[in-house]
Amino acid sequence: MMSDELAEVEYFRYGVAQVNLIPSGRKVKVIIPDEKANNIEVGGIYSISDDYQILDC
């Protein structure tokens, strides 16, 4: 299930993205599978799962 918050990617390196959650402002790290890595853009805003582990990209 997806969270009510959105995730703005601050940086993405070696399969890990640090995201800023909107609107709470919390920062979390999300592991990005190789097959989705080409879809991630720094500054991009994505939906995030309730457990903050999966970006919808």
PDB file of N, CA, C, O and CB in Angstrom:
ATOM      1  N   MET A   1       0.845  -1.182   0.000  1.00  0.00           N
ATOM      2  CA  MET A   1       0.000   0.000   0.000  1.00  0.00           C
ATOM      3  C   MET A   1       0.892   1.248   0.000  1.00  0.00           C
ATOM      4  O   MET A   1       1.968   1.248   0.598  1.00  0.00           O
ATOM      5  CB  MET A   1      -0.962  -0.003   1.228  1.00  0.00           C
ATOM      6  N   MET A   2       0.447   2.281  -0.658  1.00  0.00           N
ATOM      7  CA  MET A   2       1.247   3.498  -0.775  1.00  0.00           C
ATOM      8  C   MET A   2       0.913   4.483   0.349  1.00  0.00           C
ATOM      9  O   MET A   2      -0.224   4.561   0.815  1.00  0.00           O
ATOM     10  CB  MET A   2       1.018   4.157  -2.145  1.00  0.00           C
ATOM     11  N   SER A   3       1.929   5.226   0.766  1.00  0.00           N
ATOM     12  CA  SER A   3       1.804   6.228   1.817  1.00  0.00           C
ATOM     13  C   SER A   3       1.089   7.473   1.275  1.00  0.00           C
ATOM     14  O   SER A   3       1.029   7.692   0.066  1.00  0.00           O
ATOM     15  CB  SER A   3       3.199   6.601   2.380  1.00  0.00           C
ATOM     16  N   ASP A   4       0.554   8.273   2.188  1.00  0.00           N
ATOM     17  CA  ASP A   4      -0.030   9.558   1.800  1.00  0.00           C
ATOM     18  C   ASP A   4       1.056  10.575   1.471  1.00  0.00           C
ATOM     19  O   ASP A   4       0.779  11.609   0.863  1.00  0.00           O
ATOM     20  CB  ASP A   4      -0.934  10.096   2.917  1.00  0.00           C
ATOM     21  N   GLU A   5       2.292  10.284   1.871  1.00  0.00           N
ATOM     22  CA  GLU A   5       3.402  11.198   1.624  1.00  0.00           C
ATOM     23  C   GLU A   5       4.006  10.936   0.247  1.00  0.00           C
ATOM     24  O   GLU A   5       3.828   9.865  -0.332  1.00  0.00           O
ATOM     25  CB  GLU A   5       4.477  11.054   2.719  1.00  0.00           C
ATOM     26  N   LEU A   6       4.714  11.924  -0.259  1.00  0.00           N
ATOM     27  CA  LEU A   6       5.485  11.789  -1.486  1.00  0.00           C
ATOM     28  C   LEU A   6       6.958  11.807  -1.125  1.00  0.00           C
ATOM     29  O   LEU A   6       7.327  12.259  -0.041  1.00  0.00           O
ATOM     30  CB  LEU A   6       5.143  12.920  -2.502  1.00  0.00           C
ATOM     31  N   ALA A   7       7.803  11.319  -2.021  1.00  0.00           N
ATOM     32  CA  ALA A   7       9.245  11.253  -1.778  1.00  0.00           C
ATOM     33  C   ALA A   7       9.982  12.015  -2.875  1.00  0.00           C
ATOM     34  O   ALA A   7       9.851  11.695  -4.057  1.00  0.00           O
ATOM     35  CB  ALA A   7       9.732   9.778  -1.716  1.00  0.00           C
ATOM     36  N   GLU A   8      10.755  13.024  -2.480  1.00  0.00           N
ATOM     37  CA  GLU A   8      11.590  13.771  -3.420  1.00  0.00           C
ATOM     38  C   GLU A   8      13.022  13.249  -3.298  1.00  0.00           C
ATOM     39  O   GLU A   8      13.606  13.279  -2.215  1.00  0.00           O
ATOM     40  CB  GLU A   8      11.523  15.322  -3.143  1.00  0.00           C
ATOM     41  N   VAL A   9      13.581  12.775  -4.398  1.00  0.00           N
ATOM     42  CA  VAL A   9      14.923  12.188  -4.379  1.00  0.00           C
ATOM     43  C   VAL A   9      15.967  13.301  -4.247  1.00  0.00           C
ATOM     44  O   VAL A   9      16.050  14.196  -5.088  1.00  0.00           O
ATOM     45  CB  VAL A   9      15.178  11.344  -5.668  1.00  0.00           C
ATOM     46  N   GLU A  10      16.764  13.227  -3.170  1.00  0.00           N
ATOM     47  CA  GLU A  10      17.835  14.205  -2.956  1.00  0.00           C
ATOM     48  C   GLU A  10      19.135  13.741  -3.592  1.00  0.00           C
ATOM     49  O   GLU A  10      19.859  14.534  -4.193  1.00  0.00           O
ATOM     50  CB  GLU A  10      18.046  14.453  -1.459  1.00  0.00           C
ATOM     51  N   TYR A  11      19.426  12.461  -3.459  1.00  0.00           N
ATOM     52  CA  TYR A  11      20.574  11.900  -4.182  1.00  0.00           C
ATOM     53  C   TYR A  11      20.353  10.423  -4.407  1.00  0.00           C
ATOM     54  O   TYR A  11      19.584   9.776  -3.695  1.00  0.00           O
ATOM     55  CB  TYR A  11      21.895  12.136  -3.411  1.00  0.00           C
ATOM     56  N   PHE A  12      21.033   9.903  -5.399  1.00  0.00           N
ATOM     57  CA  PHE A  12      20.918   8.496  -5.768  1.00  0.00           C
ATOM     58  C   PHE A  12      22.298   7.999  -6.148  1.00  0.00           C
ATOM     59  O   PHE A  12      22.921   8.517  -7.075  1.00  0.00           O
ATOM     60  CB  PHE A  12      19.901   8.289  -6.935  1.00  0.00           C
ATOM     61  N   ARG A  13      22.773   6.988  -5.428  1.00  0.00           N
ATOM     62  CA  ARG A  13      24.115   6.468  -5.669  1.00  0.00           C
ATOM     63  C   ARG A  13      24.191   5.013  -5.236  1.00  0.00           C
ATOM     64  O   ARG A  13      23.699   4.639  -4.171  1.00  0.00           O
ATOM     65  CB  ARG A  13      25.170   7.309  -4.924  1.00  0.00           C
ATOM     66  N   TYR A  14      24.812   4.203  -6.074  1.00  0.00           N
ATOM     67  CA  TYR A  14      25.048   2.787  -5.767  1.00  0.00           C
ATOM     68  C   TYR A  14      23.785   2.056  -5.325  1.00  0.00           C
ATOM     69  O   TYR A  14      23.833   1.228  -4.415  1.00  0.00           O
ATOM     70  CB  TYR A  14      26.098   2.665  -4.689  1.00  0.00           C
ATOM     71  N   GLY A  15      22.662   2.356  -5.961  1.00  0.00           N
ATOM     72  CA  GLY A  15      21.422   1.646  -5.674  1.00  0.00           C
ATOM     73  C   GLY A  15      20.666   2.124  -4.451  1.00  0.00           C
ATOM     74  O   GLY A  15      19.687   1.494  -4.051  1.00  0.00           O
ATOM     75  N   VAL A  16      21.097   3.224  -3.843  1.00  0.00           N
ATOM     76  CA  VAL A  16      20.403   3.764  -2.674  1.00  0.00           C
ATOM     77  C   VAL A  16      20.030   5.213  -2.948  1.00  0.00           C
ATOM     78  O   VAL A  16      20.859   6.011  -3.385  1.00  0.00           O
ATOM     79  CB  VAL A  16      21.285   3.652  -1.395  1.00  0.00           C
ATOM     80  N   ALA A  17      18.771   5.541  -2.683  1.00  0.00           N
ATOM     81  CA  ALA A  17      18.301   6.911  -2.842  1.00  0.00           C
ATOM     82  C   ALA A  17      17.986   7.489  -1.466  1.00  0.00           C
ATOM     83  O   ALA A  17      17.340   6.836  -0.646  1.00  0.00           O
ATOM     84  CB  ALA A  17      17.053   6.972  -3.769  1.00  0.00           C
ATOM     85  N   GLN A  18      18.441   8.707  -1.218  1.00  0.00           N
ATOM     86  CA  GLN A  18      17.989   9.423  -0.027  1.00  0.00           C
ATOM     87  C   GLN A  18      16.847  10.307  -0.474  1.00  0.00           C
ATOM     88  O   GLN A  18      16.982  11.089  -1.415  1.00  0.00           O
ATOM     89  CB  GLN A  18      19.151  10.262   0.648  1.00  0.00           C
ATOM     90  N   VAL A  19      15.709  10.177   0.214  1.00  0.00           N
ATOM     91  CA  VAL A  19      14.536  10.944  -0.171  1.00  0.00           C
ATOM     92  C   VAL A  19      14.057  11.817   0.977  1.00  0.00           C
ATOM     93  O   VAL A  19      14.197  11.474   2.151  1.00  0.00           O
ATOM     94  CB  VAL A  19      13.419  10.015  -0.626  1.00  0.00           C
ATOM     95  N   ASN A  20      13.496  12.939   0.607  1.00  0.00           N
ATOM     96  CA  ASN A  20      12.868  13.853   1.548  1.00  0.00           C
ATOM     97  C   ASN A  20      11.367  13.611   1.438  1.00  0.00           C
ATOM     98  O   ASN A  20      10.789  13.759   0.362  1.00  0.00           O
ATOM     99  CB  ASN A  20      13.248  15.366   1.254  1.00  0.00           C
ATOM    100  N   LEU A  21      10.729  13.234   2.562  1.00  0.00           N
ATOM    101  CA  LEU A  21       9.298  12.962   2.535  1.00  0.00           C
ATOM    102  C   LEU A  21       8.511  14.265   2.605  1.00  0.00           C
ATOM    103  O   LEU A  21       8.799  15.144   3.417  1.00  0.00           O
ATOM    104  CB  LEU A  21       8.902  12.033   3.692  1.00  0.00           C
ATOM    105  N   ILE A  22       7.520  14.365   1.744  1.00  0.00           N
ATOM    106  CA  ILE A  22       6.686  15.559   1.674  1.00  0.00           C
ATOM    107  C   ILE A  22       5.298  15.165   2.160  1.00  0.00           C
ATOM    108  O   ILE A  22       4.743  14.233   1.579  1.00  0.00           O
ATOM    109  CB  ILE A  22       6.641  16.157   0.215  1.00  0.00           C
ATOM    110  N   PRO A  23       4.697  15.764   3.141  1.00  0.00           N
ATOM    111  CA  PRO A  23       5.011  17.047   3.736  1.00  0.00           C
ATOM    112  C   PRO A  23       5.780  16.967   5.057  1.00  0.00           C
ATOM    113  O   PRO A  23       6.114  18.010   5.618  1.00  0.00           O
ATOM    114  CB  PRO A  23       3.759  17.795   3.950  1.00  0.00           C
ATOM    115  N   SER A  24       6.076  15.761   5.580  1.00  0.00           N
ATOM    116  CA  SER A  24       6.670  15.662   6.921  1.00  0.00           C
ATOM    117  C   SER A  24       8.094  16.201   7.008  1.00  0.00           C
ATOM    118  O   SER A  24       8.517  16.654   8.072  1.00  0.00           O
ATOM    119  CB  SER A  24       6.663  14.232   7.367  1.00  0.00           C
ATOM    120  N   GLY A  25       8.844  16.158   5.897  1.00  0.00           N
ATOM    121  CA  GLY A  25      10.225  16.640   5.905  1.00  0.00           C
ATOM    122  C   GLY A  25      11.224  15.612   6.407  1.00  0.00           C
ATOM    123  O   GLY A  25      12.419  15.904   6.464  1.00  0.00           O
ATOM    124  N   ARG A  26      10.771  14.410   6.775  1.00  0.00           N
ATOM    125  CA  ARG A  26      11.701  13.355   7.202  1.00  0.00           C
ATOM    126  C   ARG A  26      12.561  12.922   6.032  1.00  0.00           C
ATOM    127  O   ARG A  26      12.139  12.990   4.878  1.00  0.00           O
ATOM    128  CB  ARG A  26      10.937  12.141   7.782  1.00  0.00           C
ATOM    129  N   LYS A  27      13.760  12.482   6.335  1.00  0.00           N
ATOM    130  CA  LYS A  27      14.670  11.954   5.319  1.00  0.00           C
ATOM    131  C   LYS A  27      14.843  10.461   5.583  1.00  0.00           C
ATOM    132  O   LYS A  27      15.112  10.047   6.711  1.00  0.00           O
ATOM    133  CB  LYS A  27      16.057  12.704   5.337  1.00  0.00           C
ATOM    134  N   VAL A  28      14.686   9.662   4.534  1.00  0.00           N
ATOM    135  CA  VAL A  28      14.878   8.213   4.638  1.00  0.00           C
ATOM    136  C   VAL A  28      15.679   7.738   3.438  1.00  0.00           C
ATOM    137  O   VAL A  28      15.726   8.403   2.403  1.00  0.00           O
ATOM    138  CB  VAL A  28      13.511   7.463   4.722  1.00  0.00           C
ATOM    139  N   LYS A  29      16.301   6.593   3.589  1.00  0.00           N
ATOM    140  CA  LYS A  29      17.042   5.965   2.496  1.00  0.00           C
ATOM    141  C   LYS A  29      16.231   4.788   1.975  1.00  0.00           C
ATOM    142  O   LYS A  29      15.645   4.031   2.750  1.00  0.00           O
ATOM    143  CB  LYS A  29      18.459   5.504   2.962  1.00  0.00           C
ATOM    144  N   VAL A  30      16.203   4.642   0.654  1.00  0.00           N
ATOM    145  CA  VAL A  30      15.441   3.599  -0.008  1.00  0.00           C
ATOM    146  C   VAL A  30      16.370   2.848  -0.949  1.00  0.00           C
ATOM    147  O   VAL A  30      17.086   3.468  -1.736  1.00  0.00           O
ATOM    148  CB  VAL A  30      14.222   4.189  -0.774  1.00  0.00           C
ATOM    149  N   ILE A  31      16.368   1.530  -0.877  1.00  0.00           N
ATOM    150  CA  ILE A  31      17.151   0.708  -1.801  1.00  0.00           C
ATOM    151  C   ILE A  31      16.366   0.583  -3.103  1.00  0.00           C
ATOM    152  O   ILE A  31      15.186   0.231  -3.098  1.00  0.00           O
ATOM    153  CB  ILE A  31      17.465  -0.709  -1.188  1.00  0.00           C
ATOM    154  N   ILE A  32      17.037   0.877  -4.220  1.00  0.00           N
ATOM    155  CA  ILE A  32      16.403   0.834  -5.535  1.00  0.00           C
ATOM    156  C   ILE A  32      16.923  -0.391  -6.291  1.00  0.00           C
ATOM    157  O   ILE A  32      18.129  -0.512  -6.507  1.00  0.00           O
ATOM    158  CB  ILE A  32      16.680   2.150  -6.339  1.00  0.00           C
ATOM    159  N   PRO A  33      16.030  -1.300  -6.696  1.00  0.00           N
ATOM    160  CA  PRO A  33      16.467  -2.464  -7.471  1.00  0.00           C
ATOM    161  C   PRO A  33      17.088  -2.032  -8.801  1.00  0.00           C
ATOM    162  O   PRO A  33      16.718  -0.998  -9.358  1.00  0.00           O
ATOM    163  CB  PRO A  33      15.282  -3.417  -7.724  1.00  0.00           C
ATOM    164  N   ASP A  34      18.025  -2.820  -9.301  1.00  0.00           N
ATOM    165  CA  ASP A  34      18.717  -2.507 -10.554  1.00  0.00           C
ATOM    166  C   ASP A  34      17.758  -2.250 -11.709  1.00  0.00           C
ATOM    167  O   ASP A  34      18.004  -1.368 -12.532  1.00  0.00           O
ATOM    168  CB  ASP A  34      19.652  -3.635 -10.920  1.00  0.00           C
ATOM    169  N   GLU A  35      16.671  -3.006 -11.780  1.00  0.00           N
ATOM    170  CA  GLU A  35      15.753  -2.855 -12.916  1.00  0.00           C
ATOM    171  C   GLU A  35      14.989  -1.527 -12.888  1.00  0.00           C
ATOM    172  O   GLU A  35      14.427  -1.124 -13.907  1.00  0.00           O
ATOM    173  CB  GLU A  35      14.763  -4.007 -12.933  1.00  0.00           C
ATOM    174  N   LYS A  36      14.960  -0.842 -11.742  1.00  0.00           N
ATOM    175  CA  LYS A  36      14.288   0.460 -11.655  1.00  0.00           C
ATOM    176  C   LYS A  36      15.278   1.626 -11.595  1.00  0.00           C
ATOM    177  O   LYS A  36      14.865   2.785 -11.622  1.00  0.00           O
ATOM    178  CB  LYS A  36      13.385   0.496 -10.431  1.00  0.00           C
ATOM    179  N   ALA A  37      16.557   1.337 -11.515  1.00  0.00           N
ATOM    180  CA  ALA A  37      17.566   2.381 -11.324  1.00  0.00           C
ATOM    181  C   ALA A  37      17.573   3.417 -12.447  1.00  0.00           C
ATOM    182  O   ALA A  37      17.824   4.595 -12.191  1.00  0.00           O
ATOM    183  CB  ALA A  37      18.934   1.753 -11.213  1.00  0.00           C
ATOM    184  N   ASN A  38      17.304   3.004 -13.672  1.00  0.00           N
ATOM    185  CA  ASN A  38      17.316   3.947 -14.793  1.00  0.00           C
ATOM    186  C   ASN A  38      16.130   4.907 -14.772  1.00  0.00           C
ATOM    187  O   ASN A  38      16.132   5.914 -15.481  1.00  0.00           O
ATOM    188  CB  ASN A  38      17.325   3.189 -16.099  1.00  0.00           C
ATOM    189  N   ASN A  39      15.117   4.599 -13.961  1.00  0.00           N
ATOM    190  CA  ASN A  39      13.918   5.439 -13.893  1.00  0.00           C
ATOM    191  C   ASN A  39      14.014   6.531 -12.831  1.00  0.00           C
ATOM    192  O   ASN A  39      13.156   7.412 -12.780  1.00  0.00           O
ATOM    193  CB  ASN A  39      12.708   4.580 -13.617  1.00  0.00           C
ATOM    194  N   ILE A  40      15.036   6.491 -11.989  1.00  0.00           N
ATOM    195  CA  ILE A  40      15.163   7.438 -10.882  1.00  0.00           C
ATOM    196  C   ILE A  40      15.904   8.688 -11.341  1.00  0.00           C
ATOM    197  O   ILE A  40      16.946   8.599 -11.990  1.00  0.00           O
ATOM    198  CB  ILE A  40      15.894   6.788  -9.688  1.00  0.00           C
ATOM    199  N   GLU A  41      15.361   9.848 -11.001  1.00  0.00           N
ATOM    200  CA  GLU A  41      16.014  11.118 -11.298  1.00  0.00           C
ATOM    201  C   GLU A  41      16.143  11.924 -10.012  1.00  0.00           C
ATOM    202  O   GLU A  41      15.188  12.020  -9.240  1.00  0.00           O
ATOM    203  CB  GLU A  41      15.224  11.915 -12.374  1.00  0.00           C
ATOM    204  N   VAL A  42      17.318  12.502  -9.777  1.00  0.00           N
ATOM    205  CA  VAL A  42      17.504  13.394  -8.638  1.00  0.00           C
ATOM    206  C   VAL A  42      16.579  14.591  -8.831  1.00  0.00           C
ATOM    207  O   VAL A  42      16.543  15.196  -9.902  1.00  0.00           O
ATOM    208  CB  VAL A  42      19.004  13.846  -8.498  1.00  0.00           C
ATOM    209  N   GLY A  43      15.838  14.924  -7.787  1.00  0.00           N
ATOM    210  CA  GLY A  43      14.861  15.999  -7.862  1.00  0.00           C
ATOM    211  C   GLY A  43      13.473  15.500  -8.234  1.00  0.00           C
ATOM    212  O   GLY A  43      12.492  16.237  -8.133  1.00  0.00           O
ATOM    213  N   GLY A  44      13.395  14.239  -8.668  1.00  0.00           N
ATOM    214  CA  GLY A  44      12.100  13.664  -9.025  1.00  0.00           C
ATOM    215  C   GLY A  44      11.251  13.409  -7.790  1.00  0.00           C
ATOM    216  O   GLY A  44      11.776  13.178  -6.700  1.00  0.00           O
ATOM    217  N   ILE A  45       9.941  13.451  -7.967  1.00  0.00           N
ATOM    218  CA  ILE A  45       9.009  13.215  -6.866  1.00  0.00           C
ATOM    219  C   ILE A  45       8.208  11.965  -7.203  1.00  0.00           C
ATOM    220  O   ILE A  45       7.629  11.852  -8.284  1.00  0.00           O
ATOM    221  CB  ILE A  45       8.064  14.454  -6.625  1.00  0.00           C
ATOM    222  N   TYR A  46       8.187  11.020  -6.248  1.00  0.00           N
ATOM    223  CA  TYR A  46       7.567   9.716  -6.463  1.00  0.00           C
ATOM    224  C   TYR A  46       6.673   9.359  -5.283  1.00  0.00           C
ATOM    225  O   TYR A  46       6.842   9.878  -4.179  1.00  0.00           O
ATOM    226  CB  TYR A  46       8.640   8.631  -6.673  1.00  0.00           C
ATOM    227  N   SER A  47       5.723   8.471  -5.530  1.00  0.00           N
ATOM    228  CA  SER A  47       4.950   7.882  -4.448  1.00  0.00           C
ATOM    229  C   SER A  47       5.865   6.908  -3.712  1.00  0.00           C
ATOM    230  O   SER A  47       6.801   6.360  -4.296  1.00  0.00           O
ATOM    231  CB  SER A  47       3.655   7.165  -4.983  1.00  0.00           C
ATOM    232  N   ILE A  48       5.586   6.698  -2.420  1.00  0.00           N
ATOM    233  CA  ILE A  48       6.407   5.791  -1.620  1.00  0.00           C
ATOM    234  C   ILE A  48       5.498   4.882  -0.807  1.00  0.00           C
ATOM    235  O   ILE A  48       4.407   5.285  -0.403  1.00  0.00           O
ATOM    236  CB  ILE A  48       7.371   6.580  -0.688  1.00  0.00           C
ATOM    237  N   SER A  49       5.952   3.650  -0.569  1.00  0.00           N
ATOM    238  CA  SER A  49       5.146   2.688   0.179  1.00  0.00           C
ATOM    239  C   SER A  49       5.006   3.102   1.644  1.00  0.00           C
ATOM    240  O   SER A  49       5.776   3.919   2.149  1.00  0.00           O
ATOM    241  CB  SER A  49       5.768   1.291   0.086  1.00  0.00           C
ATOM    242  N   ASP A  50       4.009   2.525   2.313  1.00  0.00           N
ATOM    243  CA  ASP A  50       3.754   2.827   3.726  1.00  0.00           C
ATOM    244  C   ASP A  50       4.953   2.541   4.622  1.00  0.00           C
ATOM    245  O   ASP A  50       5.152   3.223   5.628  1.00  0.00           O
ATOM    246  CB  ASP A  50       2.568   2.032   4.213  1.00  0.00           C
ATOM    247  N   ASP A  51       5.760   1.531   4.263  1.00  0.00           N
ATOM    248  CA  ASP A  51       6.924   1.192   5.087  1.00  0.00           C
ATOM    249  C   ASP A  51       8.185   1.940   4.643  1.00  0.00           C
ATOM    250  O   ASP A  51       9.273   1.685   5.161  1.00  0.00           O
ATOM    251  CB  ASP A  51       7.176  -0.312   5.040  1.00  0.00           C
ATOM    252  N   TYR A  52       8.040   2.865   3.681  1.00  0.00           N
ATOM    253  CA  TYR A  52       9.122   3.708   3.169  1.00  0.00           C
ATOM    254  C   TYR A  52      10.269   2.918   2.556  1.00  0.00           C
ATOM    255  O   TYR A  52      11.421   3.346   2.610  1.00  0.00           O
ATOM    256  CB  TYR A  52       9.654   4.569   4.271  1.00  0.00           C
ATOM    257  N   GLN A  53       9.951   1.752   1.967  1.00  0.00           N
ATOM    258  CA  GLN A  53      10.983   0.913   1.374  1.00  0.00           C
ATOM    259  C   GLN A  53      10.933   0.839  -0.147  1.00  0.00           C
ATOM    260  O   GLN A  53      11.912   0.428  -0.770  1.00  0.00           O
ATOM    261  CB  GLN A  53      10.877  -0.456   1.929  1.00  0.00           C
ATOM    262  N   ILE A  54       9.810   1.230  -0.762  1.00  0.00           N
ATOM    263  CA  ILE A  54       9.646   1.071  -2.205  1.00  0.00           C
ATOM    264  C   ILE A  54       9.137   2.363  -2.827  1.00  0.00           C
ATOM    265  O   ILE A  54       8.110   2.901  -2.414  1.00  0.00           O
ATOM    266  CB  ILE A  54       8.685  -0.085  -2.518  1.00  0.00           C
ATOM    267  N   LEU A  55       9.873   2.861  -3.837  1.00  0.00           N
ATOM    268  CA  LEU A  55       9.407   4.005  -4.613  1.00  0.00           C
ATOM    269  C   LEU A  55       8.610   3.508  -5.795  1.00  0.00           C
ATOM    270  O   LEU A  55       8.953   2.488  -6.393  1.00  0.00           O
ATOM    271  CB  LEU A  55      10.586   4.886  -5.081  1.00  0.00           C
ATOM    272  N   ASP A  56       7.559   4.210  -6.137  1.00  0.00           N
ATOM    273  CA  ASP A  56       6.749   3.870  -7.310  1.00  0.00           C
ATOM    274  C   ASP A  56       7.318   4.626  -8.498  1.00  0.00           C
ATOM    275  O   ASP A  56       6.947   5.774  -8.746  1.00  0.00           O
ATOM    276  CB  ASP A  56       5.230   4.217  -7.089  1.00  0.00           C
ATOM    277  N   CYS A  57       8.224   3.981  -9.237  1.00  0.00           N
ATOM    278  CA  CYS A  57       8.893   4.655 -10.346  1.00  0.00           C
ATOM    279  C   CYS A  57       8.916   3.776 -11.581  1.00  0.00           C
ATOM    280  O   CYS A  57       9.443   4.181 -12.617  1.00  0.00           O
ATOM    281  CB  CYS A  57      10.314   5.046  -9.956  1.00  0.00           C
TER     282      CYS A  57
END
